[in-house]
Amino acid sequence: MRESQESLRELSQFRDSGKTITKCQNRLEAAVRPLLMEAFANHDVAVSQECIKIFKQIDRTSELEQYYRSCRVKPLEEYWETFDPSDTSFTMWLPSFYDTVAAMLSEELKWAPFVFVDSEDVEGKLAVHVMLHFATPLEARLRSAAGMGAVQDLIRLYDITEDFATNLAGQLGASISAVSLRNTMLGAYRPYVAVLPLFEEMERTALQQQIRATVNIEPSSFLKTISDIREAVSPLFLALEASVERCALLGHASEGPAAVRVLGASSVEFIEHLFDVLKYLRRESKIDIQGDGKVALAGGAPATYEVFSHDWTYVQGALQVLQLVNEFSSKLNTFDRTVRQRLLSQKGHLFGEDSSMASSMGSDILSAMKCFHVQDKGKAKKLWAFFQQLSDVGYKVLPGPTQLFMSFDSSVQSFVFDTMFYFLRENLQGLPQFPSWTKEAEVSAAGLEVPTFSMTPLSYVSQIGEHLFTLPQQLEPYASVGANAGPQRAASPFPEADDAQAEPEASGGEEDDSTGFVYQWVSAVSRATMSLYLQKISQIKRLSPLGAKQLLTDIEYLFDVMSALGVPANDNLVTVKEFLEKPENELRAQLETVDAAHHKLASRV
């Protein structure tokens, strides 16, 4: 008909015939349409065939297929409206809707070929139309679930859709064209394209709530706070692992980069809180004292303190924190590997074989992907790059938390050192003003100096020795953390004392981790003690001959302690000892030849 109309259009008498024919076509279409819709609704093959024949004769094939699709969608729309949130949850209701859709398409695969004999891929176009038609209302309900922060509900809904889409693909199979099958799958997942990116904020909220509910470290007392830290480690990593699992389940980790950001931020927030807790522990252990007239040791000479004495509670508590830090560090490294492996386990679901993806990084990257909810080329490329990074076994998934925790580890080591060194520092604080240094020899009634045959170490240095000898006993219960938890250079306030790290003299062979741990800490505290001792000696304003003998006795005692502990003596302190052993006139003569490095020490003596 249309060909005849085109041929006669140039003749004046037929110039308006096109409009007339169109009007006739419209009238005939309007007349037949109710009968067509009723036949479609009742699956009446004979009547449907007659109506289809008429529509084709009047060149209304496109309209015919539209009527067919609208007829099949209408019952689905009516079913969609039956959902009542007061009666059931959407996650419980959605499978029944999908079942209704699948049943309708299954029936059409059997019925449509009898009536659309000469039409191409009618069933495929119907499947695509149904998926796209309900994409927007489904997205709205998914957003509603997302707005309530229900990550688990969103995961469940995604699983339901995935099961439906997988079964539908098998059901449609070769009955529709490959293009229609792919477009049907894209339509089925279309609602998730805009909803899945909401996962980051949803998961951030869910994870923070879980951590707050299970991890509680509120400073209350020294030992109770340490106990809270211990009890917080396992629940924290359980919460983080649950977060990783949610990411893997929702869209096969297509929101992996977002999940890593959430995990990193939550871990950093927890570690930053640990820094605040550590400040509290330092104050409680009297290392950092704040308040009326009290200052931190790091600020110089103390004003007024509560006496630390030989109470080892704070040392024990600090070592417990060090033990927990070592445990946390191990768990953090293990967790980093767990994140990488769990996310990588989903790579095949998203991309299939690496070789096929590597050759499809251009315009056809989306067609090469195995998932259908990633429908943006930019996101697909970024996601591929992210998973390529994960494939590198050396790649750190959480570098931020790892670096911050290394800093916290260093702070804890300083805390441990300071608790061990507190008593020693206090003991040496007033050393320059000891009256023993200016004490003169006793004079007899005859005016002769009473000779001094032997001297004993003063109490300050004997207490230092007792303290250092007790350290190994305090350290041994925590030696299982290993030598890698030994003090770092930053732990000591006397870095010059750490320039030469000595090995234990009494080892007689290779040290195991536990012995190494104990020795490293004893050595660090001992070397710092000698460095501070040297500083205090240099502050003595005057030494009488008797005072010099007493100082020599004290130094010799301290060296005996160091020898027993296997710690080499401080070189400068050895030099002071040698200077003290020389007669005064010989020492004065040596001042002219001594090198610049030792001139100040010799001058002091």
ZISUL-V126882 format. One line per field, one symbol per residue. psi: psi as a letter, one per 30 degrees, with the letter a starting at -180 (. if undefined). Layout:
# ZISUL-V126882
psi: ???
This chain:
# ZISUL-V126882
psi: eeeeeeefefkefgegfeeeeeeeeeeeeeefeeeeeeeeeghjeeeeeeeeeeeefghheeeeeeeeeeefeeeeeeeeffkjffelleffeeeeeeeeeeeeeeeefeeeffeieglkheeeeeeeeeeeegeeeeeeeeeeeefggieeeeeeeeeeeeeeeeeeeeeebgflleeeeeeeeeeefeffefeeffeeeeeeeeeeeeeeffjjjjkeleeeeeeeeeffeeeefeeeeeeeeeeeejghgfgeeeeeeeeeeeeeeeeeeeeeeeeeeeeeggejklajgklkeffakldklkkebgjgeeeeeeeeeeeeeeeeeeeeeeeeeeeeeeefffeefefbkeeeeegggbfgeefflflffjgkeeeeeeeeeefeeffjffkjeieeeeeeeeeeeeeeeeeeeeeefeeeeeefegefgkfffgklkkklfggkkkkjellkkleeeeeeeeeeffeeeeeefgffflffglkleffkgifffgejjllkfgegakkleeeeeeeeeeeeeeeeeeeeeeeeeffkekkleeeeeeeeeeeeeeeeeeeefgkkkkeeeeeeeeeffkleeeeeeffffkleefeeeeee.
